[in-house]
């Protein structure tokens, strides 16, 4: 895992295939990984299964959108830096074009009534989507811990992340880092070695300090928010939603709470990375230019991680310090994803949305339907409410 393939795949082939993935990649990270595996292993034989699985494991050690980083990594394996840049861009751009187009409709100052109903309906399902995402992450994280003491800490980290997401959104990243550092220190002491802060700590604390300077308003604030989404979000896009909501709705008033729910829903139903939600926030802040800026800043760390660390992924996976850090930060991130449902549910404005939230819970969690179907059905229900004369 140290060099790209000896016989590089033509860049035009990478551009075509990764664009196709960006156009059909509905369903979030699990769907993206399955489609990518089918392409590079089953259909083309470009990578062997061991290489691919190692890549999956490595990107899950990094903050930011893991499935996007995996698409960039696979393109890097095939054609080096040029392949990574082209493949990553081709995977991201189709979804970005779609979500910015939808944002112009759903975030219009006076949208048609049926559009408002669809937005409110789709937003009603979003808190359930957060809970379902957290539930799906719990089993593998729980299996990482074996002892009674470790499991007690795991539960504590989970609760801390949930409380932070629900109550102190702006400080969520600090809570995630703190949980990771605590677990790393405990495990280092048990190994009778001097506790050392894992590498992510130094990376996170400096940007957090910089945020106090950048968060002065305008495009600088938007860029800082997008950077946090792309570089500081352990556990994927949902973990950063409480912080995005606080900045976009409460601090800078770029959008209403209802519009933020719509932004999250659009990020779920459009193809490609679900982190594209930040592009809708950028659009609300500064139009199409803001959407493009937010997307560019949010995805830049993913390219930097792969281009800078790709040849060191094996070493990263074997690092005890990194593994220990993630053993603490992981359950905190899961708790934060679940805790995000509380402020999201608090944004519902109508009684019929609460009823739709309950039905979405049965559909998505009880009947195990997929996320895209859940949100589309909820949006259709919102249109029906409008047609029946209900409040939108």
C-alpha positions as CSV (number, residue, x, y, z in Angstrom):
1,X,0.0,0.0,0.0
2,X,2.9,2.3,-0.7
3,X,2.6,3.2,-4.4
4,X,0.0,3.5,-7.1
5,X,-0.4,0.7,-9.6
6,X,2.4,0.0,-12.0
7,X,0.1,0.1,-15.0
8,X,-2.0,3.2,-14.5
9,X,-5.6,3.4,-15.5
10,X,-6.2,6.2,-18.1
11,X,-7.4,9.4,-16.4
12,X,-10.4,9.6,-18.8
13,X,-11.6,6.2,-17.6
14,X,-11.3,7.3,-14.0
15,X,-13.2,10.5,-14.8
16,X,-16.0,8.6,-16.5
17,X,-16.3,5.9,-13.9
18,X,-16.1,8.2,-10.9
19,X,-18.6,10.5,-12.4
20,X,-21.0,7.6,-12.8
21,X,-20.5,6.7,-9.2
22,X,-21.3,10.4,-8.2
23,X,-24.5,10.2,-10.3
24,X,-25.9,6.9,-9.0
25,X,-24.4,7.0,-5.4
26,X,-27.7,7.3,-3.5
27,X,-28.0,5.9,0.0
28,X,-24.9,7.3,1.8
29,X,-21.6,5.6,2.7
30,X,-22.7,2.0,2.7
31,X,-24.0,2.3,-0.9
32,X,-20.9,4.2,-2.0
33,X,-18.6,1.6,-0.7
34,X,-20.6,-1.2,-2.3
35,X,-20.6,0.5,-5.7
36,X,-16.9,1.3,-5.5
37,X,-16.0,-2.2,-4.5
38,X,-18.0,-3.6,-7.4
39,X,-16.2,-1.3,-9.8
40,X,-12.6,-1.7,-8.7
41,X,-12.7,-5.4,-7.7
42,X,-15.6,-7.3,-9.3
43,X,-16.0,-5.5,-12.6
44,X,-12.5,-4.2,-13.5
45,X,-10.1,-6.1,-11.2
46,X,-8.1,-2.9,-10.6
47,X,-7.5,-3.6,-6.9
48,X,-7.5,-6.9,-4.9
49,X,-9.9,-7.4,-2.1
50,X,-7.2,-7.0,0.6
51,X,-6.1,-3.6,-0.7
52,X,-9.7,-2.4,-0.8
53,X,-10.5,-3.6,2.7
54,X,-7.3,-2.1,4.0
55,X,-8.4,1.2,2.4
56,X,-11.8,1.0,4.1
57,X,-10.2,0.4,7.5
58,X,-7.7,3.2,7.0
59,X,-10.2,6.0,6.0
60,X,-12.4,5.1,8.9
61,X,-9.5,6.2,11.2
62,X,-9.6,9.7,9.7
63,X,-12.1,12.5,10.4
64,X,-14.3,13.6,7.6
65,X,-16.5,11.8,5.0
66,X,-15.0,8.3,4.9
67,X,-16.7,7.1,1.7
68,X,-15.5,10.2,-0.2
69,X,-12.0,9.6,1.1
70,X,-12.2,6.0,-0.1
71,X,-13.2,7.0,-3.6
72,X,-10.2,9.4,-3.6
73,X,-7.9,6.8,-2.2
74,X,-8.9,4.2,-4.8
75,X,-8.3,6.7,-7.6
76,X,-4.9,7.5,-6.1
77,X,-4.0,3.8,-6.1
78,X,-4.8,3.7,-9.8
79,X,-3.2,6.9,-11.1
80,X,-1.5,8.8,-8.3
81,X,-2.2,12.4,-7.4
82,X,-3.8,13.2,-10.7
83,X,-6.1,10.3,-10.4
84,X,-7.0,11.3,-6.8
85,X,-7.9,14.8,-7.8
86,X,-9.9,13.9,-10.9
87,X,-11.6,10.9,-9.3
88,X,-12.6,12.8,-6.2
89,X,-13.8,15.8,-8.1
90,X,-15.9,13.7,-10.5
91,X,-17.5,11.9,-7.5
92,X,-18.4,15.1,-5.7
93,X,-19.5,17.4,-8.5
94,X,-22.7,15.7,-9.7
95,X,-24.2,15.7,-6.2
96,X,-23.1,19.3,-5.7
97,X,-24.8,20.4,-8.9
98,X,-28.0,18.6,-7.9
99,X,-28.1,19.9,-4.3
100,X,-27.4,23.5,-5.3
101,X,-30.2,23.3,-7.9
102,X,-32.6,21.9,-5.3
103,X,-31.5,24.6,-2.8
104,X,-32.6,27.4,-5.1
105,X,-36.1,25.8,-5.1
106,X,-36.5,24.7,-1.5
107,X,-34.8,27.7,0.1
108,X,-36.6,30.3,-2.0
109,X,-38.1,33.2,-0.1
110,X,-41.6,32.3,-1.2
111,X,-41.6,28.7,-2.5
112,X,-44.8,27.2,-4.0
113,X,-47.0,25.6,-1.4
114,X,-46.3,22.1,-2.5
115,X,-42.6,22.7,-2.2
116,X,-43.0,24.0,1.3
117,X,-45.0,21.0,2.2
118,X,-42.4,18.6,0.7
119,X,-39.6,20.4,2.6
120,X,-41.5,20.2,5.9
121,X,-42.4,16.6,5.3
122,X,-38.8,15.6,4.4
123,X,-37.5,17.5,7.4
124,X,-39.8,15.6,9.7
125,X,-38.0,12.4,9.0
126,X,-34.5,13.8,9.6
127,X,-34.3,13.2,13.4
128,X,-35.2,9.5,12.9
129,X,-32.4,9.3,10.2
130,X,-29.9,10.5,12.8
131,X,-31.1,7.9,15.4
132,X,-30.9,5.1,12.8
133,X,-27.4,6.1,11.8
134,X,-26.3,5.9,15.4
135,X,-27.9,2.6,15.9
136,X,-26.1,1.1,12.9
137,X,-22.7,2.2,14.3
138,X,-23.1,0.9,17.9
139,X,-22.4,-2.9,17.4
140,X,-19.0,-2.6,15.7
141,X,-17.9,0.1,18.2
142,X,-19.1,-2.0,21.2
143,X,-17.1,-5.0,20.0
144,X,-13.9,-3.0,20.2
145,X,-14.1,-3.0,24.0
146,X,-13.7,-6.2,26.0
147,X,-13.4,-5.5,29.7
148,X,-16.0,-4.3,32.2
149,X,-14.1,-1.1,32.9
150,X,-13.6,-0.4,29.2
151,X,-17.3,-0.9,28.6
152,X,-18.2,1.5,31.4
153,X,-16.0,4.1,29.8
154,X,-17.6,3.4,26.4
155,X,-21.0,4.1,27.9
156,X,-19.7,7.3,29.5
157,X,-18.3,8.5,26.2
158,X,-21.6,7.7,24.4
159,X,-23.6,9.7,27.0
160,X,-21.1,12.6,26.9
161,X,-21.3,12.8,23.1
162,X,-25.1,12.7,23.2
163,X,-25.3,15.4,25.8
164,X,-22.8,17.6,23.9
165,X,-24.8,17.3,20.7
166,X,-28.1,18.1,22.4
167,X,-26.9,20.9,24.8
168,X,-23.5,22.4,23.7
169,X,-23.3,22.1,20.0
170,X,-20.4,24.6,19.5
171,X,-18.2,22.6,21.8
172,X,-19.0,19.2,20.4
173,X,-15.6,18.7,18.8
174,X,-13.8,19.4,22.1
175,X,-15.9,16.7,23.7
176,X,-15.0,14.2,21.0
177,X,-11.3,15.0,21.3
178,X,-11.5,14.9,25.1
179,X,-13.0,11.4,25.1
180,X,-10.4,10.2,22.7
181,X,-7.6,11.6,24.8
182,X,-8.9,10.1,28.0
183,X,-9.2,6.7,26.5
184,X,-5.7,7.0,25.0
185,X,-4.2,8.0,28.3
186,X,-5.9,5.2,30.2
187,X,-4.8,2.5,27.7
188,X,-1.3,3.9,27.6
189,X,-1.1,3.7,31.3
190,X,-2.3,0.1,31.3
191,X,0.5,-0.8,28.9
192,X,2.9,0.8,31.3
193,X,4.1,3.3,28.8
194,X,4.1,7.1,29.1
195,X,0.8,8.4,27.9
196,X,1.2,10.3,24.7
197,X,-1.4,12.3,22.9
198,X,-2.4,10.7,19.6
199,X,-1.7,12.7,16.5
200,X,-5.3,13.9,15.9
201,X,-5.1,16.0,19.1
202,X,-2.5,18.5,17.9
203,X,-4.3,18.7,14.5
204,X,-7.6,19.6,16.2
205,X,-6.6,22.0,18.9
206,X,-4.8,24.5,16.6
207,X,-7.8,24.9,14.2
208,X,-10.1,25.2,17.1
209,X,-8.1,28.1,18.4
210,X,-8.1,29.6,15.0
211,X,-11.9,29.4,14.9
212,X,-12.1,32.2,17.5
213,X,-10.4,34.5,14.9
214,X,-12.3,33.3,11.9
215,X,-15.7,33.3,13.4
216,X,-16.2,37.0,13.0
217,X,-18.8,36.8,10.2
218,X,-19.1,36.7,6.5
219,X,-17.3,34.3,4.2
220,X,-14.6,33.6,6.8
221,X,-17.2,32.2,9.2
222,X,-18.7,30.1,6.4
223,X,-15.2,28.7,5.5
224,X,-14.5,27.9,9.1
225,X,-17.8,26.0,9.5
226,X,-17.1,24.1,6.3
227,X,-13.6,23.2,7.5
228,X,-15.0,21.8,10.7
229,X,-17.4,19.6,8.7
230,X,-14.6,18.3,6.5
231,X,-11.7,18.0,8.9
232,X,-13.0,17.7,12.4
233,X,-16.0,15.4,12.1
234,X,-15.2,11.9,13.5
235,X,-18.0,9.5,12.7
236,X,-19.2,11.1,9.4
237,X,-21.4,14.0,8.5
238,X,-24.2,13.6,11.1
239,X,-21.8,14.1,14.0
240,X,-21.3,17.7,12.9
241,X,-24.9,18.6,12.4
242,X,-25.5,20.0,15.9
243,X,-22.6,22.4,15.4
244,X,-23.8,23.3,11.8
245,X,-27.2,24.0,13.1
246,X,-26.0,26.2,15.9
247,X,-23.8,28.3,13.5
248,X,-26.2,28.4,10.6
249,X,-29.4,29.0,12.6
250,X,-28.6,30.6,16.0
251,X,-25.2,32.4,15.5
252,X,-25.3,33.8,12.0
253,X,-29.0,33.4,11.1
254,X,-28.3,32.2,7.6
255,X,-31.4,30.1,7.6
256,X,-34.3,29.1,9.8
257,X,-34.5,25.9,11.8
258,X,-37.0,24.5,9.3
259,X,-34.7,25.4,6.4
260,X,-31.8,23.6,8.2
261,X,-33.9,20.4,8.4
262,X,-34.6,20.7,4.7
263,X,-30.8,21.1,4.1
264,X,-30.1,17.9,6.0
265,X,-32.9,16.1,4.1
266,X,-31.5,17.3,0.7
267,X,-28.0,16.0,1.7
268,X,-29.6,12.5,2.3
269,X,-31.6,12.2,-0.9
270,X,-29.1,13.6,-3.4
271,X,-26.4,11.3,-4.9
272,X,-22.8,11.4,-3.7
273,X,-21.5,12.5,-0.3
274,X,-24.1,13.4,2.4
275,X,-21.7,16.0,3.6
276,X,-23.0,18.1,0.7
277,X,-25.5,19.4,3.3
278,X,-22.9,22.1,4.0
279,X,-23.3,23.4,0.4
280,X,-27.0,24.2,1.2
281,X,-25.9,26.1,4.3
282,X,-23.4,27.9,2.1
283,X,-26.1,28.7,-0.4
284,X,-28.3,30.1,2.4
285,X,-25.4,32.3,3.6
286,X,-24.1,33.6,0.3
287,X,-25.9,32.2,-2.7
288,X,-24.3,29.8,-5.2
289,X,-20.9,31.3,-4.5
290,X,-21.3,30.4,-0.8
291,X,-22.4,26.9,-1.7
292,X,-19.3,26.4,-3.9
293,X,-17.0,27.8,-1.3
294,X,-18.5,25.7,1.5
295,X,-18.1,22.5,-0.6
296,X,-14.6,23.3,-1.7
297,X,-13.4,23.9,1.9
298,X,-15.3,20.9,3.3
299,X,-13.8,18.4,0.9
300,X,-10.2,19.8,0.7
301,X,-9.1,18.0,3.9
302,X,-10.2,14.7,2.4
303,X,-7.9,15.2,-0.6
304,X,-5.1,16.4,1.7
305,X,-5.4,13.3,4.0
306,X,-5.2,10.9,1.1
307,X,-2.5,12.6,-0.8
308,X,-0.4,13.2,2.3
309,X,-1.1,10.0,4.2
310,X,-2.1,7.5,1.6
311,X,1.3,5.8,1.5
312,X,1.3,5.6,5.3
313,X,-2.1,4.1,5.8
314,X,-0.7,0.7,6.9
315,X,1.3,2.4,9.6
316,X,-1.7,4.5,10.6
317,X,-3.9,1.4,11.0
318,X,-1.2,-0.3,13.2
319,X,-0.8,2.8,15.4
320,X,-1.8,1.9,19.0
321,X,-2.2,5.6,19.8
322,X,-4.6,6.2,16.9
323,X,-6.6,3.1,17.8
324,X,-6.8,4.1,21.4
325,X,-7.9,7.6,20.5
326,X,-10.7,6.3,18.3
327,X,-11.9,3.8,20.9
328,X,-12.8,6.8,23.0
329,X,-13.8,9.3,20.3
330,X,-15.9,6.6,18.4
331,X,-18.6,6.1,21.0
332,X,-18.7,9.8,21.7
333,X,-19.3,10.4,18.0
334,X,-22.1,7.8,18.0
335,X,-23.7,9.5,21.0
336,X,-23.4,12.9,19.2
337,X,-25.2,11.5,16.1
338,X,-28.0,10.2,18.3
339,X,-28.1,13.4,20.3
340,X,-28.4,15.5,17.2
341,X,-31.9,14.1,16.9
342,X,-33.0,16.3,19.9
343,X,-32.3,19.7,18.5
344,X,-33.5,18.5,15.1
345,X,-36.8,17.3,16.5
346,X,-37.1,20.6,18.4
347,X,-37.2,22.4,15.0
348,X,-40.5,20.8,14.0
349,X,-43.1,23.5,13.8
350,X,-46.4,21.6,13.3
351,X,-48.2,18.7,15.0
352,X,-48.6,16.8,11.8
353,X,-44.8,16.8,11.5
354,X,-44.5,15.1,14.9
355,X,-46.9,12.4,13.7
356,X,-44.9,12.0,10.5
357,X,-41.7,11.7,12.7
358,X,-43.3,8.8,14.5
359,X,-44.3,7.1,11.3
360,X,-40.9,7.6,9.9
361,X,-39.4,5.9,12.9
362,X,-41.6,2.8,12.3
363,X,-40.8,2.8,8.6
364,X,-37.0,3.3,8.9
365,X,-36.1,1.6,12.2
366,X,-39.0,-0.8,12.7
367,X,-39.4,-2.0,9.1
368,X,-35.7,-1.3,8.2
369,X,-36.4,0.6,5.1
370,X,-33.7,2.7,3.5
371,X,-33.0,6.4,4.2
372,X,-33.7,7.7,0.7
373,X,-37.1,6.0,0.6
374,X,-38.0,7.3,4.1
375,X,-37.3,10.9,3.2
376,X,-39.0,10.8,-0.2
377,X,-42.1,9.2,1.4
378,X,-42.1,11.8,4.1
379,X,-41.8,14.6,1.5
380,X,-44.7,13.1,-0.4
381,X,-46.8,13.1,2.8
382,X,-45.9,16.8,3.3
383,X,-47.3,17.5,-0.2
384,X,-50.5,15.7,0.7
385,X,-50.8,17.8,3.8
386,X,-50.6,20.9,1.7
387,X,-53.1,19.7,-0.8
388,X,-55.5,18.8,2.1
389,X,-55.2,22.4,3.4
390,X,-53.0,21.7,6.3
391,X,-50.5,24.3,7.7
392,X,-47.2,24.6,5.8
